Structure formats: C-alpha cells, structure tokens
Amino acid sequence: MLDKYSEGLIHVLPKLAFALAIIFVFYFVAKKFGRFLRKRVTKRVEDILFANFAAKIAASIIFLIGLVLAMEILGLSGFTGGLIAGAGGSALILGFAFKDIGENFLSGVILAFNKPFKVGDMVEIENISGRVITLDLRSTIVRTFEGYDVFIPNSMLIKNPLINYHRQGLRRFDFKVGIDYKDDYEKAKELILTEIVKIKEILRDPPPMVVISDLNSNSIMLAAYYWIDATSTIRNHFEIRSEAFEMTLRVFKEGGVSIPNDSIQIDFNKGIPVIPVNITEKKET
C-alpha cells in the first residue's frame, strides 16, 4: 500500500512542480505587465487613478489564466469544469454572498472611466473630507486632514453625492469677527480687505469682500469672504485662515478698532433682592 502511494506521489510531483512554476511565471508576468500598462496608460491619458485601476484588472486576469492552466496540468480540469457547470445552480447563493464585492468592483469600473476625481484631488463624501490616494478593485482610499487613511467602498461613491473641490479649482472660504458698536464698521471692513489681499494664496479675481453678516447684542459681526486656487495652493486652508485672523487682529489694534467681550446683563424687575446673611462667631476651645 505504501509503495502504491509512493509511486503515485512520484508520478504527481513533476506535474505539481510544473504547475507551481506556471503559477509563479504568470504571477511575475502579471506584475510586470501591470507596471508596463500603468506607465503606458499614464502617458496617454495622464490619469494615474485610471492607470492604476486598469493595471490591477489586467494583472488579475493574467494571474487567473495562469491559475486555470496550473489546474489543467494537475488534472483538475474536471473540477474546474464542474465549478463552471454548477455555477448556474448556485448563482443565487453566490449572488447574495458576493453582492457587495461585485457591486464595489462594477462601481470601481464606472469611477475609473467616468473620472469624477484624480489622485490628489480633495473630495468630500458623507462628511469624510480628504485627498484621494488611490482607487482599487473594491475601495477608494482618501487621506483626511488628520492623516487617517479612510477606505471608502466604491459603491458608496456612486450612490451618494460627491464633492470634488479640485474639479473647478476655486474654493471660497470665510471668517467672521465682531467689532464694537462705537467703532466705524466701514473703516474695519477696509482694514480687513487691505490686509487679506496681501496673502499670496488669496485671489484678486474673484475679489475678496467684507460684509456685515449679523448684529449681535454687543457687537457688529463682519464676514470676510475670499477665494483660493485649490489646484496650486501648497498650504492648507487652516493655515491661510489663521494668517488672515492674525493680520486682522494686528490692523484692528493699530487702527483702534476693538473687539468686545461677551457680556450678560441681568435685570431685576423689583430691584436688587436682599439676601439675609447671618454671621456667627466661632468660639475658641
């Protein structure tokens, strides 16, 4: 019995070694062809996201072909054929089991061809904001401003509204500051405008503007609106906004414009109430 198994193993070993060699060769070819295709597509369409996605699909198909050939060499073609033949009977089960995988894959294909964003674009989806890192067969990786990599299912990007802040390039931001009622609000508006246009990232066209946004109980609220070109700006908008605040505080101080503190006024309808206080002496022991 042992001799019989030994003879069978000796007979299978060459096929097994050849099959493993086929898998290894096709894996190597898949990786090389994926890199080659990525470079070619990038040169033609200048879209890294689409190039990466196409390269991954091509590499997966090549490796799958090698896997099927390896099974044929091992004499498992009947097993493969049985799987294919039985696919019709188990299609419903497989459909439920791999529904999300298939949905995300098809969504990835749609995203790759429609190109709603590119690598490096700043996007927002379902309150998740950040820059697009890559698109793979199942998900899109977005790196948030906090430095976290969020893996968003591709189907989520298809089904929900997607904001691409780089699509047009221009983004509008604003900041608000309150001044005292006794101060000249026209002068304060002019001071803000004169300073924020000195920030290199803030565009002159469209021009920034400052308006009265609200009248609070103890202050006049001024809102400054400005535009930046998101495609060419190196600094993030937090740094630009902080600089605008610093410059505003400085010119307000130099120009004699005050920013009032929050205050609360308490009115007693019947005058100030008398609160009785009993003072007792503590006897020393």
Disulfide bonds with the S-S distance in Angstrom:
none
